[in-house]
Amino acid sequence: MASTTQLSSVELPERNDGRTHRDDSLDAPTEGASLAYPDGGREAWTCLLGSALIMFPSFGFQTAIGTVQDYLTLHQLVGYSVSEVGWITAVLIFLTLFIGVQIGPLFDRYGPRMLLIVGSSASFVSYLLLAECTKYWHFMLCLGVFAGFACAVVTTVSIAVLSHWFYRRRALASGLCMAGSSLGGILFPLLLRHLFPTYGWKWSIRVISLMSLVCYSAGIFLVKGRLAPSPLSRSTIDLKSFKSPRLGFLALAVFAFEFIIFGCAALVPTYIRFAGLPENTQYYSLTILNGMSLFGRILPGFAADLVGRFNILLSLVTMTLIVMTAVWLPIGSRSEATVYAVVAIFGFGSGGWISLAPVCAGQLCRTEEYGQFYSTIYAVAAFGALLTVPIGGELLQSTTPQVLIGFYSAVLLMGLAGVVLSRWAILEWKWKWRVKI
């Protein structure tokens, strides 16, 4: 068995277009690659800052959506079940991920600037309209459909543009970008905990809209592309890519990750309410989950660039699965302290999944194809996000909180199998523990 230092690169199987693809991200870059990717410098870090600012009010609001969903269940939509209200959240998250199928190739062709202007403007308007919603169909159209389309644009572009600037540090850059959404997930529950009882629904959401306007304006100014438009992305979904076992299994894993992550983001406050714990625990648990997710999106990036992206992803999934099955499932709802402990560990682990999965996908294609490959994988994952909240809400109402966690643990086991099989396929079905990949 070769050591990590002895195997510094991995030869991947033949690509779908007939050429052999070498995973340059695991080897010393060629002269052209080292010149093509700054991997730092003022412009690269400025672009990264802009991407993080855009992720704060878009994806960040979605990671705190459980606070909004639980409020609607108890107020404007009190006559609807948790599962029915959950469909609004499900459509929001589904469209955010699935519309990326269209946005990825558009980004490859036209760059980030115009897409960010359109998407940010639409997202800001969706918040303004959300403040005026009173009926179920209002929320479905505004929060579910309109905001979903807008977030699809800004989140896909914010992540994909990093591939123009970062090469060896791409995992770290992705983690720092996604940290912007974690910061939103930390602050929004605390902010809404104070705003809802003090100012009511309308002004609470209007405050969120003003914050989004500031962040989007700064992000549009800071983010810019660097590579020339690519003519390669001519279809929205690269179905041929699923002939590759490594990509197919990774798509299965990402499906499981999104199912669990967005299910927990939307249902943790309701889970805590059904467990009979104090109301403040609902807000603080989301803050702790997203706070630890912030570290989970950054710190694994350092390690991943050193010892391998797939290796760190596999370690994080394994750790989280052990905690969910050994602690959260049997005793997770017994006390506030236990809830805080398990959501903290879950937040750290799931934060790593979010930031590393797109980077692992980037190892399976050329940079100019990244937007399309990213979109293809997350088109599959979008269906996990669509199903998780309604299914989880129905389980909460018809069974117990423990059944919900047991179900999510089983889904994560499927995700673990997907990561293992994808890594194994990259190594041409010759398992090696200590190879950097």
Backbone torsions as a table, in degrees:
resi	resn	phi	psi	omega
1	MET	NA	125.6	-176.7
2	ALA	-79.7	147.3	177.7
3	SER	-79.7	171.2	179.4
4	THR	-61.9	-40.1	-178.4
5	THR	-72.0	-27.7	-179.4
6	GLN	-77.2	-31.1	177.7
7	LEU	-110.6	89.6	-177.2
8	SER	-91.9	-7.2	178.8
9	SER	-145.5	163.3	-177.8
10	VAL	-131.9	128.8	174.6
11	GLU	-85.9	120.1	179.9
12	LEU	-86.6	158.7	178.5
13	PRO	-62.7	173.3	-178.1
14	GLU	-62.2	139.5	179.9
15	ARG	-73.8	168.6	-179.8
16	ASN	-67.5	-25.3	-178.6
17	ASP	-88.6	7.9	175.1
18	GLY	95.8	-10.5	-179.4
19	ARG	-95.9	151.3	175.9
20	THR	-83.8	128.9	-178.8
21	HIS	-101.7	121.8	176.1
22	ARG	-97.3	133.8	-177.7
23	ASP	-79.9	86.8	-175.8
24	ASP	-63.9	-22.9	-178.0
25	SER	-67.1	-14.2	-179.9
26	LEU	-105.0	5.9	-176.9
27	ASP	-130.9	169.7	175.1
28	ALA	-62.7	132.0	-176.8
29	PRO	-66.6	149.7	175.5
30	THR	-69.8	171.0	-178.9
31	GLU	-60.5	-41.6	179.5
32	GLY	-64.1	-41.2	-179.0
33	ALA	-67.5	-40.2	-179.0
34	SER	-65.5	-30.8	177.4
35	LEU	-79.7	-29.2	-173.0
36	ALA	-78.8	-27.6	-174.6
37	TYR	-116.5	113.9	-178.7
38	PRO	-63.4	-37.3	-177.3
39	ASP	56.5	25.8	179.9
40	GLY	156.0	-171.0	-177.1
41	GLY	95.0	166.0	-173.1
42	ARG	-59.2	-46.3	-175.7
43	GLU	-67.6	-39.9	-179.6
44	ALA	-65.3	-46.9	-178.8
45	TRP	-69.9	-32.0	176.3
46	THR	-65.0	-42.8	177.2
47	CYS	-62.1	-41.1	178.8
48	LEU	-62.9	-41.7	177.4
49	LEU	-61.1	-43.5	178.7
50	GLY	-62.2	-40.0	178.0
51	SER	-63.7	-42.2	179.0
52	ALA	-64.1	-38.4	178.7
53	LEU	-64.4	-37.4	178.8
54	ILE	-70.3	-35.3	179.6
55	MET	-69.4	-25.0	-176.3
56	PHE	-58.5	-54.6	-177.5
57	PRO	-87.7	-7.9	-177.8
58	SER	-97.9	-78.4	177.8
59	PHE	-67.1	-30.7	178.8
60	GLY	-62.2	-40.2	177.2
61	PHE	-64.9	-36.6	180.0
62	GLN	-69.3	-34.3	177.7
63	THR	-70.4	-16.7	176.2
64	ALA	-107.0	14.7	-172.4
65	ILE	-65.4	-21.9	179.2
66	GLY	-60.3	-33.6	177.2
67	THR	-63.6	-43.8	179.5
68	VAL	-68.8	-44.4	-177.9
69	GLN	-62.4	-43.7	-179.6
70	ASP	-66.3	-36.2	177.3
71	TYR	-63.5	-44.3	179.8
72	LEU	-64.4	-37.2	179.3
73	THR	-61.7	-30.8	-177.5
74	LEU	-96.8	-8.8	-175.4
75	HIS	-128.5	-98.0	-173.5
76	GLN	-56.8	-35.6	-175.8
77	LEU	-114.0	37.4	-175.6
78	VAL	-62.7	-24.0	-179.2
79	GLY	-82.3	-1.0	-177.7
80	TYR	-107.8	153.4	179.2
81	SER	-76.1	166.4	177.0
82	VAL	-60.3	-39.1	179.7
83	SER	-65.4	-41.2	-179.6
84	GLU	-66.6	-44.3	176.1
85	VAL	-64.9	-32.3	179.8
86	GLY	-63.1	-25.3	178.3
87	TRP	-64.8	-28.8	176.9
88	ILE	-64.6	-49.6	177.6
89	THR	-62.2	-39.9	-178.5
90	ALA	-61.8	-43.2	179.1
91	VAL	-65.3	-41.0	177.3
92	LEU	-55.7	-52.3	-176.0
93	ILE	-70.8	-39.4	179.1
94	PHE	-59.1	-49.1	-178.4
95	LEU	-67.0	-36.2	177.3
96	THR	-56.4	-42.2	-178.6
97	LEU	-82.8	-44.3	-171.5
98	PHE	-73.4	-36.4	179.7
99	ILE	-68.0	-17.3	172.5
100	GLY	-57.6	-21.4	175.2
101	VAL	-58.0	-37.1	177.5
102	GLN	-83.1	-36.6	-173.5
103	ILE	-73.2	-34.7	-178.8
104	GLY	-55.0	-56.2	177.9
105	PRO	-62.9	-34.5	177.2
106	LEU	-63.4	-39.5	176.6
107	PHE	-64.3	-43.7	178.8
108	ASP	-57.5	-35.0	-175.6
109	ARG	-86.0	-41.8	-168.0
110	TYR	-115.5	-6.4	-180.0
111	GLY	83.0	-176.7	-168.7
112	PRO	-91.6	-27.8	-163.0
113	ARG	-61.0	-56.8	-176.4
114	MET	-64.8	-38.1	178.3
115	LEU	-62.2	-40.1	179.4
116	LEU	-68.0	-37.8	178.7
117	ILE	-62.4	-47.2	-179.2
118	VAL	-66.0	-48.4	-177.4
119	GLY	-65.3	-41.7	-179.9
120	SER	-66.7	-41.2	178.6
121	SER	-62.3	-42.9	179.5
122	ALA	-66.1	-39.3	179.4
123	SER	-64.7	-42.7	178.2
124	PHE	-60.8	-45.1	179.2
125	VAL	-64.5	-36.2	-179.6
126	SER	-63.1	-35.8	176.3
127	TYR	-66.4	-42.5	178.9
128	LEU	-61.2	-42.2	178.9
129	LEU	-69.9	-34.8	179.9
130	LEU	-59.6	-35.2	179.7
131	ALA	-62.7	-23.3	-177.1
132	GLU	-96.8	-3.0	-176.1
133	CYS	-71.2	141.8	178.1
134	THR	-134.7	-22.6	-176.2
135	LYS	-115.6	163.2	-176.4
136	TYR	-56.5	-47.2	-176.8
137	TRP	-68.8	-27.1	173.0
138	HIS	-60.3	-50.2	-177.6
139	PHE	-65.3	-38.6	179.7
140	MET	-63.3	-45.5	-179.4
141	LEU	-69.6	-44.1	-173.2
142	CYS	-80.6	-56.0	-177.2
143	LEU	-79.0	-38.3	-177.5
144	GLY	-78.1	-57.3	-171.3
145	VAL	-86.7	-57.6	-174.8
146	PHE	-63.5	-50.2	179.3
147	ALA	-65.2	-32.2	178.0
148	GLY	-64.0	-44.3	176.7
149	PHE	-62.0	-45.0	-177.7
150	ALA	-63.7	-45.4	-179.2
151	CYS	-66.5	-30.7	177.7
152	ALA	-58.8	-40.8	-178.4
153	VAL	-67.5	-54.7	-171.1
154	VAL	-70.3	-37.2	-178.4
155	THR	-72.1	-42.3	179.6
156	THR	-62.9	-45.8	-179.4
157	VAL	-66.3	-41.1	-178.0
158	SER	-60.7	-37.8	179.6
159	ILE	-79.7	-45.2	-174.7
160	ALA	-65.5	-32.1	-176.9
161	VAL	-65.8	-21.7	179.3
162	LEU	-65.1	-25.7	178.8
163	SER	-68.6	-13.2	175.2
164	HIS	-77.3	-25.5	-168.7
165	TRP	-113.5	-24.1	-172.2
166	PHE	-124.2	141.3	-176.9
167	TYR	-124.5	-75.5	176.5
168	ARG	-71.4	-31.2	-178.7
169	ARG	-95.1	22.1	-174.0
170	ARG	-65.1	-36.9	178.6
171	ALA	-64.6	-42.8	178.0
172	LEU	-64.1	-43.7	-179.9
173	ALA	-62.5	-41.7	178.2
174	SER	-63.0	-41.5	178.8
175	GLY	-64.0	-41.1	179.0
176	LEU	-67.1	-36.8	177.2
177	CYS	-64.4	-48.3	-179.7
178	MET	-67.6	-19.6	175.3
179	ALA	-62.2	-26.2	175.7
180	GLY	-61.5	-40.1	177.4
181	SER	-70.5	-34.6	176.0
182	SER	-62.7	-40.1	178.5
183	LEU	-62.2	-39.5	175.0
184	GLY	-62.7	-41.1	178.2
185	GLY	-66.1	-24.1	176.1
186	ILE	-77.7	-47.2	-170.7
187	LEU	-82.2	-37.8	-174.9
188	PHE	-61.5	-44.0	177.5
189	PRO	-61.8	-41.3	178.8
190	LEU	-65.8	-40.9	179.8
191	LEU	-65.5	-45.8	-178.4
192	LEU	-70.3	-29.3	175.8
193	ARG	-58.9	-35.8	178.3
194	HIS	-84.7	-39.8	-173.7
195	LEU	-73.4	-42.1	-175.6
196	PHE	-57.0	-52.9	-179.1
197	PRO	-73.7	-20.7	-175.5
198	THR	-90.3	-45.1	-173.6
199	TYR	-116.3	-7.6	-179.7
200	GLY	82.0	-178.6	-173.7
201	TRP	-64.5	-51.4	-171.0
202	LYS	-58.8	-53.7	-175.4
203	TRP	-73.3	-26.0	175.3
204	SER	-63.2	-46.4	-179.7
205	ILE	-72.0	-32.1	176.6
206	ARG	-64.2	-35.8	175.4
207	VAL	-62.8	-42.2	177.3
208	ILE	-61.1	-40.1	-179.1
209	SER	-64.9	-39.0	178.8
210	LEU	-66.8	-39.4	176.5
211	MET	-62.8	-39.8	-179.8
212	SER	-66.2	-37.3	179.8
213	LEU	-61.1	-43.7	179.5
214	VAL	-63.7	-47.6	-177.4
215	CYS	-66.2	-43.2	-180.0
216	TYR	-64.3	-41.2	-179.0
217	SER	-61.7	-46.0	178.7
218	ALA	-65.0	-40.7	-178.5
219	GLY	-63.8	-43.2	179.1
220	ILE	-60.8	-38.0	179.9
221	PHE	-68.0	-36.0	-172.5
222	LEU	-88.1	-33.2	-174.5
223	VAL	-80.8	133.8	173.0
224	LYS	-152.4	150.3	177.0
225	GLY	-83.6	169.7	-177.9
226	ARG	-133.4	-34.7	-178.3
227	LEU	-84.1	154.7	178.5
228	ALA	-67.4	150.0	177.4
229	PRO	-54.5	142.2	-177.2
230	SER	-103.6	132.2	177.2
231	PRO	-87.5	6.1	-171.1
232	LEU	-78.1	-31.0	-173.9
233	SER	-84.7	93.6	-176.7
234	ARG	-109.2	-3.8	175.4
235	SER	-134.1	155.4	-176.7
236	THR	-79.2	-37.2	178.3
237	ILE	-121.6	126.1	179.2
238	ASP	-89.9	84.6	-176.9
239	LEU	-62.5	-29.7	179.8
240	LYS	-64.2	-25.1	-178.4
241	SER	-64.4	-23.5	-179.8
242	PHE	-76.7	-4.7	170.2
243	LYS	-68.9	-22.3	178.8
244	SER	-82.5	118.8	179.8
245	PRO	-59.0	-36.8	-176.5
246	ARG	-63.7	-37.8	179.1
247	LEU	-76.6	-39.4	179.5
248	GLY	-61.9	-44.5	180.0
249	PHE	-69.6	-34.9	176.5
250	LEU	-65.9	-38.5	176.7
251	ALA	-61.4	-39.4	176.3
252	LEU	-61.4	-42.9	179.7
253	ALA	-64.3	-44.3	-179.6
254	VAL	-65.6	-35.2	173.8
255	PHE	-55.7	-48.0	-179.8
256	ALA	-64.9	-40.9	-178.9
257	PHE	-61.3	-48.6	-177.9
258	GLU	-66.2	-35.6	177.0
259	PHE	-57.4	-46.6	-175.6
260	ILE	-77.5	-45.2	-175.0
261	ILE	-61.2	-50.6	-177.3
262	PHE	-76.1	-26.7	173.3
263	GLY	-64.0	-44.5	178.6
264	CYS	-68.7	-40.6	-179.7
265	ALA	-60.3	-36.4	-177.1
266	ALA	-86.6	-28.5	-169.2
267	LEU	-111.5	-10.0	-179.4
268	VAL	-56.7	-46.6	178.0
269	PRO	-60.3	-41.5	178.3
270	THR	-68.5	-38.8	175.1
271	TYR	-56.0	-45.0	-179.1
272	ILE	-67.0	-38.2	178.1
273	ARG	-65.0	-41.2	178.5
274	PHE	-69.5	-26.3	178.0
275	ALA	-78.3	-7.8	176.9
276	GLY	82.4	20.4	179.7
277	LEU	-90.4	162.3	-176.0
278	PRO	-59.6	154.3	-176.6
279	GLU	-61.7	-39.4	-179.6
280	ASN	-58.9	-28.7	179.9
281	THR	-62.0	-29.8	179.5
282	GLN	-61.3	-44.8	-178.4
283	TYR	-75.1	-46.0	-176.1
284	TYR	-67.3	-32.7	-179.4
285	SER	-65.0	-40.9	177.3
286	LEU	-66.0	-38.1	178.1
287	THR	-63.3	-43.8	179.0
288	ILE	-66.7	-43.2	179.6
289	LEU	-57.8	-48.9	-178.4
290	ASN	-75.0	-27.4	175.8
291	GLY	-65.8	-44.7	176.4
292	MET	-70.3	-30.3	175.5
293	SER	-62.8	-32.5	176.4
294	LEU	-58.6	-47.3	177.7
295	PHE	-68.2	-35.4	179.6
296	GLY	-66.9	-24.7	-180.0
297	ARG	-86.4	-19.1	-177.3
298	ILE	-100.7	-55.8	-172.0
299	LEU	-61.8	-44.7	177.6
300	PRO	-60.7	-24.4	177.8
301	GLY	-62.4	-38.7	176.4
302	PHE	-61.2	-49.2	-177.6
303	ALA	-67.5	-37.3	-176.9
304	ALA	-64.3	-39.0	179.2
305	ASP	-69.5	-17.8	-179.2
306	LEU	-94.8	-43.9	-172.6
307	VAL	-116.0	-2.0	177.3
308	GLY	119.0	132.9	-176.8
309	ARG	-69.7	-46.1	178.8
310	PHE	-64.2	-36.7	-179.1
311	ASN	-62.8	-45.2	-180.0
312	ILE	-69.8	-39.6	178.1
313	LEU	-60.1	-44.1	179.2
314	LEU	-62.2	-41.0	179.4
315	SER	-64.4	-42.3	-178.2
316	LEU	-67.2	-40.7	179.6
317	VAL	-64.9	-42.9	179.2
318	THR	-61.9	-46.5	179.6
319	MET	-59.6	-45.6	-177.8
320	THR	-66.3	-39.8	179.1
321	LEU	-62.8	-40.8	178.5
322	ILE	-61.9	-44.8	-179.6
323	VAL	-65.1	-41.4	-178.9
324	MET	-64.7	-42.4	-176.2
325	THR	-82.0	-33.5	-174.7
326	ALA	-90.9	-23.7	-175.7
327	VAL	-122.9	-57.3	-173.7
328	TRP	-62.7	-44.2	-177.3
329	LEU	-62.6	-50.8	-175.8
330	PRO	-79.8	-36.1	-171.9
331	ILE	-132.1	11.2	-171.9
332	GLY	-64.5	-25.0	-175.6
333	SER	-104.6	14.7	-175.3
334	ARG	-81.2	-29.2	-176.8
335	SER	-154.0	161.3	177.5
336	GLU	-61.4	-42.2	-177.2
337	ALA	-61.1	-40.7	179.7
338	THR	-66.1	-42.2	178.0
339	VAL	-60.0	-47.2	-179.3
340	TYR	-60.8	-39.4	-178.1
341	ALA	-66.6	-46.3	-175.4
342	VAL	-72.6	-37.3	179.0
343	VAL	-70.6	-27.5	177.1
344	ALA	-65.7	-47.3	179.7
345	ILE	-67.5	-41.3	176.7
346	PHE	-61.2	-41.7	179.4
347	GLY	-61.1	-43.2	179.3
348	PHE	-63.1	-47.6	-178.5
349	GLY	-64.6	-47.2	-178.1
350	SER	-67.6	-30.0	174.5
351	GLY	-61.0	-38.2	176.6
352	GLY	-67.0	-37.3	177.7
353	TRP	-60.5	-45.2	-175.2
354	ILE	-61.4	-44.3	-174.6
355	SER	-80.1	-30.7	-174.6
356	LEU	-89.3	-28.9	-177.9
357	ALA	-59.5	-45.9	177.3
358	PRO	-63.4	-33.3	179.8
359	VAL	-70.9	-39.0	175.4
360	CYS	-61.6	-39.2	176.7
361	ALA	-62.3	-36.9	-180.0
362	GLY	-65.7	-21.0	177.3
363	GLN	-75.1	-11.3	-174.7
364	LEU	-101.4	8.2	-178.0
365	CYS	-153.4	171.0	174.0
366	ARG	-78.3	157.4	-175.9
367	THR	-58.3	-40.9	-177.2
368	GLU	-69.5	-13.4	177.3
369	GLU	-100.0	0.6	-170.5
370	TYR	-61.3	-41.9	-179.3
371	GLY	-57.8	-41.0	-179.3
372	GLN	-71.4	-43.4	179.7
373	PHE	-65.6	-41.7	177.2
374	TYR	-58.1	-46.0	-178.4
375	SER	-65.6	-38.1	-178.8
376	THR	-63.3	-46.3	-179.7
377	ILE	-65.1	-43.6	-176.0
378	TYR	-79.6	-12.2	169.2
379	ALA	-66.5	-37.9	175.5
380	VAL	-69.3	-45.4	-178.1
381	ALA	-62.9	-27.5	-178.0
382	ALA	-59.5	-32.8	-179.9
383	PHE	-71.0	-28.0	172.4
384	GLY	-65.7	-42.4	178.0
385	ALA	-65.9	-33.1	-179.9
386	LEU	-67.4	-36.9	-173.2
387	LEU	-89.7	-25.5	-166.5
388	THR	-65.5	-44.8	-175.4
389	VAL	-70.0	-47.4	176.8
390	PRO	-60.4	-43.0	179.5
391	ILE	-65.4	-45.8	179.6
392	GLY	-63.7	-40.0	178.7
393	GLY	-63.7	-40.0	177.9
394	GLU	-66.0	-39.5	177.6
395	LEU	-63.1	-40.6	179.5
396	LEU	-62.2	-44.3	-175.8
397	GLN	-75.4	-31.7	-174.4
398	SER	-98.7	-16.0	-178.8
399	THR	-127.6	-122.4	-179.5
400	THR	-137.5	162.4	176.1
401	PRO	-58.2	-32.5	-179.8
402	GLN	-65.0	-35.9	179.0
403	VAL	-63.6	-38.9	178.4
404	LEU	-61.0	-46.2	-179.5
405	ILE	-66.7	-36.9	176.8
406	GLY	-63.0	-40.2	178.3
407	PHE	-64.7	-45.5	179.0
408	TYR	-64.9	-32.6	177.2
409	SER	-64.8	-39.5	178.3
410	ALA	-65.1	-39.3	177.7
411	VAL	-64.8	-40.3	179.2
412	LEU	-65.9	-33.6	175.4
413	LEU	-60.3	-38.9	175.2
414	MET	-63.2	-40.4	177.2
415	GLY	-63.2	-40.3	177.2
416	LEU	-60.5	-43.5	178.1
417	ALA	-61.5	-37.6	178.5
418	GLY	-63.6	-42.8	178.7
419	VAL	-64.7	-45.2	-179.7
420	VAL	-59.5	-45.9	-177.4
421	LEU	-70.2	-35.5	177.3
422	SER	-65.2	-44.9	178.0
423	ARG	-62.0	-41.9	-179.9
424	TRP	-63.5	-40.5	179.4
425	ALA	-65.7	-37.2	177.4
426	ILE	-60.4	-36.2	179.9
427	LEU	-85.6	15.3	178.9
428	GLU	56.6	42.4	175.2
429	TRP	61.7	28.5	173.7
430	LYS	-118.0	94.0	-171.8
431	TRP	-66.7	128.4	175.2
432	LYS	-133.0	127.3	-176.9
433	TRP	-76.0	-39.6	-166.2
434	ARG	-102.5	12.6	177.6
435	VAL	-80.1	143.4	178.6
436	LYS	-82.8	114.0	-178.3
437	ILE	-152.8	NA	NA
